[in-house]
Amino acid sequence: MNPRTVVKKVIPKSAFRKLEPIGHLGEAVLMNTLKGGSPARKMKVIGVTGTNGKTTTCFLIHRMLHEAGFKAGLMTTVGYGVGDAIKPQAEHMTTLPAGKMIKRLKELGEQGSEWLVIEVTSHALAQHRVWGVPFHLAVMTNVTEEHLDYHGSFERYRDAKRRLFKLANSNKKGLRTGVINADDPSARLFAGDITNPITYGIDKGELRASSLKLSASGSQFKAQIDKDSYDIACHLPGSFNVYNALAAAGVGRALGLSKKQIEQGIAALKSVEGRMVNINEGQAFEVIVDYAHTPDSFEKLFKDITPLVKGKLIVVFGSAGRRDEKKRPVQGALAGQYADIVFITEEDDRDIDGTEIMEQIAAGAEKAGKTRGQDLFLIHKREEAIEAAFRRAKKGDVVLLLGKGHEKGILSPGPKAAELRHLQQDDNDPRRVVDRPYSEVQTARTLLKKLAK
């Protein structure tokens, strides 16, 4: 049993929440000391934070640097590595605990990484897990409500993310530059935390998109700032990826990359695992896998895709157990509003009753006008829900599989989940939670081939 589990057992939950950041800070300081300083100090680190779009923005920046000839490393929710050698991320977390992260940073440094693009979460910032990492530049994609179960309020969640900009501003060897989504309501606060803010957006910002052309295969637009103009071709569909591409362009400009390097670098990224992945096994309808799992990402995705659907929009999704319980009926309402048929299923129940989670989502869908058995279905086993959605789909329809994306497992209740649920146990205790192997993309392909027969 690890020390963290022991502490969680003997002290109240409220006290543990206050002590946890101190413990993570102590671990980070200790591990950096034992390693003779953070391995990241040998690299120029670009940190990306935000509610949605972090992973894709990291991939865009990394690809841009790689295409420009830089030895660039990457650490994201999806994968990590240097250059084209990107390995899948197995952990169910974005920013690793300090010990694991330092080990991975050392590994990337040994592979020759001179630059590092890293996803930085609010949890990692609040818990000081990135202590010792010298951020050369910071990026904010957007800030909408998420992880309020941990942070307690939107303001505390937002301010945790602001710490990245404050860390970047305190690095005297860095650029003290922050690239910020000007269309986000929190933009001004982030800009105030950094010496050299660069803002971007569609409606606002110094670096602004114009002449925007959206299609099912991506977008084309001009990004203009001062007297400079960039012709951007992004192969990732969705208006949200326009913002991600703008963020990457802002980073390229801050680093002094040429117009050609920025344009070619963004255009070079063809896809990101688990993000708007089109699955084609010869079926008459379209199937798209995406990691969208927040109300904000739902609404943006639905608004973008609805005008492109010729037939019916069918959506399959769930919601995580022990995470942001209040968002469940909101997700249900959004799906009920935009989709023609809604299938509610499991995502990562953890040690929570999956039926309870599905009912909370269904309440929102029913308020939006959906009726059980007609255009609203609750099927807990995710594979069965996807198969049922495929069986109802016809030519011209679009089936969206949301929430799992790149992940390689489903966190389900362990053998003693019910009796341990209300105890302060380690979240990773196999008696409480088990990680069932699962791939959304592979599941979709297998079921489509099965139906074709």
C-alpha positions in Angstrom: 0.0 0.0 0.0 1.5 3.3 -1.0 1.9 6.3 1.4 -0.9 8.3 -0.4 -3.4 5.5 0.3 -2.4 5.3 4.0 -2.8 9.0 4.4 -6.2 9.0 2.7 -7.4 6.3 5.1 -6.5 8.0 8.3 -7.4 11.7 7.7 -10.7 13.4 6.7 -11.3 14.0 3.0 -11.3 17.8 3.5 -8.0 17.7 5.3 -6.5 15.5 2.6 -7.5 18.0 -0.1 -5.5 20.7 1.7 -2.5 18.4 2.3 -2.4 16.8 -1.1 -0.8 19.7 -3.0 1.9 19.9 -0.3 2.6 16.2 -0.7 2.9 16.6 -4.5 5.2 19.6 -4.1 7.4 17.7 -1.7 7.6 14.8 -4.2 8.5 17.1 -7.1 11.2 18.9 -5.1 12.6 15.6 -3.8 12.6 13.9 -7.2 14.2 16.9 -8.9 16.9 17.1 -6.2 17.7 13.4 -6.5 18.0 13.8 -10.3 20.3 16.8 -9.9 17.7 19.2 -11.3 14.8 18.8 -13.6 15.7 17.1 -17.0 13.4 19.7 -18.5 16.0 22.4 -17.9 17.9 21.2 -20.8 14.9 21.8 -23.1 12.8 24.8 -24.1 9.3 23.9 -22.8 6.0 25.1 -24.3 3.1 24.4 -21.9 -0.5 24.2 -23.2 -3.4 24.5 -20.8 -7.2 24.9 -21.3 -10.4 22.9 -20.9 -10.7 21.7 -24.5 -8.2 21.5 -27.4 -5.0 21.0 -25.4 -4.0 17.7 -27.1 -4.7 18.9 -30.6 -2.9 22.2 -30.1 0.1 20.3 -28.7 0.2 18.1 -31.7 0.0 21.1 -34.1 2.8 22.9 -32.3 4.9 19.8 -32.2 4.4 19.0 -35.9 5.2 22.6 -36.8 8.5 22.5 -34.9 9.4 19.1 -36.3 8.7 20.2 -39.9 10.8 23.3 -39.3 13.8 21.1 -38.4 13.7 21.3 -34.6 14.3 18.2 -32.4 11.0 18.4 -30.6 9.5 16.3 -27.9 5.8 15.8 -27.0 3.9 14.8 -23.8 0.1 14.7 -24.1 -3.0 12.7 -23.1 -2.7 10.7 -26.3 1.0 10.1 -26.6 4.6 11.1 -25.9 8.0 10.9 -27.7 10.4 12.8 -29.9 9.9 13.6 -33.6 7.9 11.0 -35.4 8.5 8.3 -32.7 5.3 9.0 -30.6 4.3 6.2 -28.2 0.8 5.8 -26.9 0.0 7.2 -23.4 -1.3 4.3 -21.3 -2.1 6.3 -18.1 -5.7 7.6 -17.5 -4.3 11.1 -16.8 -2.8 13.9 -18.8 0.0 15.3 -16.7 1.8 12.5 -14.8 2.8 12.5 -11.1 6.1 14.2 -10.5 8.2 11.0 -10.3 6.8 9.5 -13.5 7.0 12.8 -15.3 10.6 13.4 -14.4 11.5 9.9 -15.6 9.8 10.5 -18.9 11.4 14.0 -19.3 14.8 12.3 -18.8 13.9 9.8 -21.4 12.9 12.5 -23.9 16.1 14.4 -23.2 18.2 11.3 -23.8 16.5 11.0 -27.2 17.9 14.4 -28.1 14.8 16.6 -27.5 15.7 20.3 -27.5 12.1 21.5 -27.4 9.2 20.0 -25.5 5.5 20.6 -26.0 3.5 19.5 -23.0 -0.1 19.4 -21.9 -0.6 20.9 -18.5 -3.8 20.3 -16.5 -5.4 22.3 -13.7 -4.8 19.3 -11.4 -1.1 19.3 -12.1 -0.8 23.1 -11.6 -2.9 23.1 -8.4 -0.8 20.2 -7.0 2.6 21.6 -8.1 3.4 18.5 -10.1 5.2 20.6 -12.7 7.5 22.3 -10.1 11.0 22.6 -11.6 9.8 22.6 -15.2 11.0 25.9 -16.8 8.2 27.0 -19.2 9.6 29.0 -22.1 6.2 29.9 -23.4 2.5 29.3 -22.3 -0.7 28.7 -24.3 -4.3 29.0 -23.2 -6.9 27.3 -25.5 -10.1 28.1 -23.5 -11.6 27.8 -20.0 -15.1 26.5 -19.4 -16.5 24.6 -16.4 -14.8 21.3 -15.7 -13.3 19.4 -12.8 -15.4 21.4 -10.3 -15.7 18.3 -8.2 -12.0 18.8 -7.4 -11.5 22.6 -7.5 -14.8 23.5 -5.9 -15.5 26.5 -8.1 -15.0 27.8 -11.6 -12.8 30.6 -10.3 -10.4 28.2 -8.5 -10.3 26.0 -11.6 -9.5 29.0 -13.8 -6.9 30.4 -11.4 -5.2 27.0 -11.3 -4.7 27.2 -15.0 -3.4 30.8 -14.7 -0.5 29.4 -12.7 1.1 28.1 -15.9 1.3 31.7 -17.2 2.8 32.9 -13.9 5.4 30.1 -14.0 6.3 31.1 -17.6 6.5 34.7 -16.6 8.9 33.9 -13.7 11.3 32.1 -16.1 13.9 34.7 -16.8 15.5 32.5 -19.5 12.2 32.1 -21.3 10.3 34.3 -23.6 7.8 35.4 -20.9 5.2 35.1 -23.6 1.7 33.7 -23.5 -0.6 32.8 -26.5 -4.2 33.4 -25.4 -7.6 32.8 -26.9 -9.1 36.3 -27.1 -12.6 35.0 -27.6 -12.6 33.4 -24.2 -14.1 35.4 -21.3 -11.0 34.8 -19.2 -8.5 36.1 -21.8 -7.9 39.4 -20.0 -6.9 37.7 -16.7 -4.4 35.4 -18.5 -3.0 38.3 -20.5 -2.4 40.1 -17.2 -0.3 37.2 -15.9 2.3 37.4 -18.6 4.7 40.1 -19.8 4.2 39.5 -23.6 0.7 38.3 -24.4 -0.2 37.3 -28.0 -4.0 37.0 -28.4 -5.8 35.1 -31.1 -9.4 34.5 -32.2 -12.1 34.7 -34.8 -14.1 37.6 -33.3 -11.3 39.2 -31.2 -7.5 39.2 -30.9 -4.3 40.4 -32.5 -3.9 37.2 -34.6 -7.4 36.8 -36.2 -8.9 34.4 -38.6 -10.7 35.7 -41.7 -12.0 34.3 -45.0 -12.9 31.2 -43.2 -13.9 28.1 -45.2 -15.0 25.1 -43.2 -15.6 21.6 -44.6 -15.8 18.0 -43.4 -12.1 17.5 -44.1 -10.8 20.6 -42.3 -10.6 24.4 -42.8 -8.8 27.1 -44.8 -8.4 30.7 -43.6 -6.2 33.7 -43.4 -4.5 34.5 -40.1 -3.7 38.2 -39.9 -1.6 40.1 -37.4 -0.2 43.6 -37.9 0.9 43.7 -41.5 1.6 39.9 -41.7 -0.8 37.3 -43.1 -0.6 33.5 -43.0 -2.6 31.2 -45.4 -3.6 28.4 -43.1 -4.8 25.0 -44.2 -5.8 22.8 -41.3 -6.7 19.2 -42.0 -8.6 18.8 -38.8 -12.4 19.5 -39.1 -14.4 21.7 -36.8 -14.4 25.4 -35.9 -12.7 24.5 -32.6 -9.7 23.4 -34.7 -9.5 26.8 -36.3 -8.7 28.1 -32.8 -6.2 25.3 -32.2 -4.5 26.2 -35.5 -4.5 29.9 -34.6 -2.8 29.0 -31.2 -0.1 27.1 -33.1 0.4 29.9 -35.5 0.8 32.3 -32.5 3.4 30.1 -31.0 5.3 29.9 -34.3 5.2 33.7 -34.6 6.5 34.1 -31.0 9.4 31.7 -31.8 10.3 33.6 -34.9 9.3 30.9 -37.4 8.9 32.1 -41.0 5.6 32.3 -42.8 6.4 29.2 -44.8 7.4 27.2 -41.7 4.1 28.1 -39.9 1.9 27.4 -42.9 3.6 24.1 -43.8 3.9 22.9 -40.2 0.2 23.3 -39.5 -0.8 21.7 -42.9 1.5 18.7 -42.1 -0.7 17.4 -39.3 -3.2 15.1 -40.9 -4.9 13.7 -37.8 -4.8 13.2 -34.0 -5.7 9.9 -32.5 -9.2 9.9 -31.1 -10.0 13.4 -32.4 -12.6 13.6 -35.2 -11.5 10.2 -36.6 -13.6 9.0 -39.5 -14.2 5.3 -39.5 -14.9 3.8 -42.9 -15.5 0.1 -43.4 -17.7 0.5 -46.5 -20.9 1.3 -44.5 -23.6 3.6 -46.0 -23.4 6.0 -43.1 -20.6 8.0 -41.6 -19.0 7.2 -38.2 -16.9 9.6 -36.3 -14.9 9.0 -33.1 -14.1 12.0 -30.9 -12.9 12.6 -27.3 -15.5 15.3 -26.7 -16.7 14.9 -23.1 -17.6 18.3 -21.7 -20.7 20.4 -22.4 -18.6 23.1 -24.2 -17.0 20.5 -26.5 -20.4 18.9 -27.1 -22.0 22.2 -28.1 -19.2 23.2 -30.4 -19.1 19.8 -32.1 -22.9 19.6 -32.6 -23.1 23.1 -34.0 -20.3 22.3 -36.5 -21.5 19.0 -37.6 -25.3 19.4 -37.7 -25.3 21.5 -41.0 -23.2 18.8 -42.7 -25.6 15.9 -41.8 -27.8 14.8 -44.8 -29.8 12.2 -42.8 -30.0 11.8 -39.1 -27.5 12.6 -36.4 -27.1 9.7 -34.0 -24.9 10.1 -30.9 -23.5 7.6 -28.4 -21.9 8.8 -25.2 -21.7 8.5 -21.4 -20.2 10.4 -18.5 -17.4 9.6 -16.1 -18.1 8.4 -12.6 -16.8 10.6 -9.7 -16.2 13.4 -12.1 -18.3 16.6 -12.6 -21.7 15.1 -11.8 -23.5 18.3 -12.6 -22.5 18.2 -16.3 -24.4 14.9 -16.9 -27.9 16.4 -17.5 -26.3 19.3 -19.4 -24.7 16.8 -21.8 -28.0 15.0 -22.1 -29.8 18.2 -22.9 -27.3 19.2 -25.6 -27.5 15.8 -27.2 -31.3 15.9 -27.0 -31.4 19.3 -28.6 -29.0 18.6 -31.5 -29.1 14.8 -32.2 -32.0 12.9 -33.8 -31.3 9.7 -31.8 -29.4 9.5 -28.5 -27.8 6.4 -27.1 -26.6 6.8 -23.5 -23.9 4.3 -22.3 -20.9 3.8 -20.0 -17.8 6.0 -20.2 -15.7 5.4 -17.1 -18.1 4.4 -14.3 -15.2 3.8 -11.9 -16.9 2.7 -8.7 -20.2 4.4 -9.4 -23.4 2.6 -10.4 -23.5 3.0 -14.2 -27.3 3.0 -14.2 -27.3 6.0 -11.9 -25.0 8.0 -14.3 -27.1 7.1 -17.3 -30.3 8.2 -15.6 -28.8 11.6 -14.8 -27.8 12.1 -18.4 -31.2 10.8 -19.6 -33.0 13.4 -17.4 -31.4 16.2 -19.5 -32.2 14.5 -22.8 -35.9 14.0 -21.8 -36.1 17.7 -20.9 -34.9 18.5 -24.4 -37.8 16.4 -25.8 -36.4 12.9 -26.3 -38.6 9.9 -25.5 -37.2 6.5 -24.2 -37.7 3.7 -26.6 -38.3 6.0 -29.6 -35.3 8.4 -29.9 -33.6 7.8 -26.5 -32.0 4.5 -25.5 -30.0 3.6 -22.4 -27.7 0.6 -23.0 -24.9 0.3 -20.4 -22.5 -2.0 -22.2 -20.7 0.4 -24.6 -20.1 -2.2 -27.3 -23.8 -3.0 -27.3 -24.8 0.6 -27.5 -22.6 1.2 -30.5 -23.9 -1.8 -32.3 -27.5 -0.7 -31.6 -26.6 2.7 -33.0 -25.1 1.2 -36.1 -28.1 -1.0 -36.7 -30.4 2.0 -36.7 -28.2 4.1 -39.0 -29.1 4.5 -42.7 -27.6 6.1 -45.7 -26.8 9.7 -45.1 -26.8 9.4 -41.3 -23.8 10.4 -39.1 -23.0 8.4 -35.9 -20.9 10.2 -33.4 -19.1 8.1 -30.8 -18.0 10.5 -28.0 -16.1 10.5 -24.8 -13.5 7.8 -25.2 -11.5 8.9 -28.2 -7.9 7.6 -27.9 -8.3 5.8 -24.6 -7.3 2.2 -24.3 -9.5 1.1 -21.5 -12.8 1.6 -19.6 -12.6 2.2 -15.8 -15.3 -0.1 -14.3 -16.4 -1.0 -10.8 -14.1 -3.6 -9.2 -15.2 -6.7 -7.3 -15.6 -4.8 -4.0 -16.7 -1.4 -5.4 -20.0 -1.2 -3.6 -18.6 -1.7 -0.1 -15.6 0.5 -0.7 -17.4 3.3 -2.5 -17.8 5.6 0.4 -14.4 4.8 2.0 -11.3 6.9 1.4 -9.5 4.3 -0.7 -6.9 4.7 -3.4 -8.7 5.5 -6.7 -6.5 2.9 -8.4 -7.3 0.1 -5.9 -8.2 -2.9 -8.2 -10.8 -4.0 -5.6 -12.6 -0.7 -6.3 -11.9 0.1 -10.0 -10.7 -2.2 -12.8 -9.4 -1.0 -16.2 -11.1 -3.1 -18.9 -9.1 -3.1 -22.2 -11.1 -1.1 -24.8 -10.5 0.8 -28.0 -13.3 2.9 -29.5 -11.8 2.9 -33.0 -11.2 -0.8 -33.0 -14.6 -1.6 -31.5 -16.3 0.5 -34.2 -14.3 -1.2 -37.0 -15.1 -4.7 -35.6 -18.8 -4.0 -35.3 -19.0 -2.4 -38.8 -17.4 -5.5 -40.3 -19.7 -7.8 -38.3 -22.8 -5.9 -39.6 -21.5 -6.0 -43.2 -21.5 -9.8 -43.1 
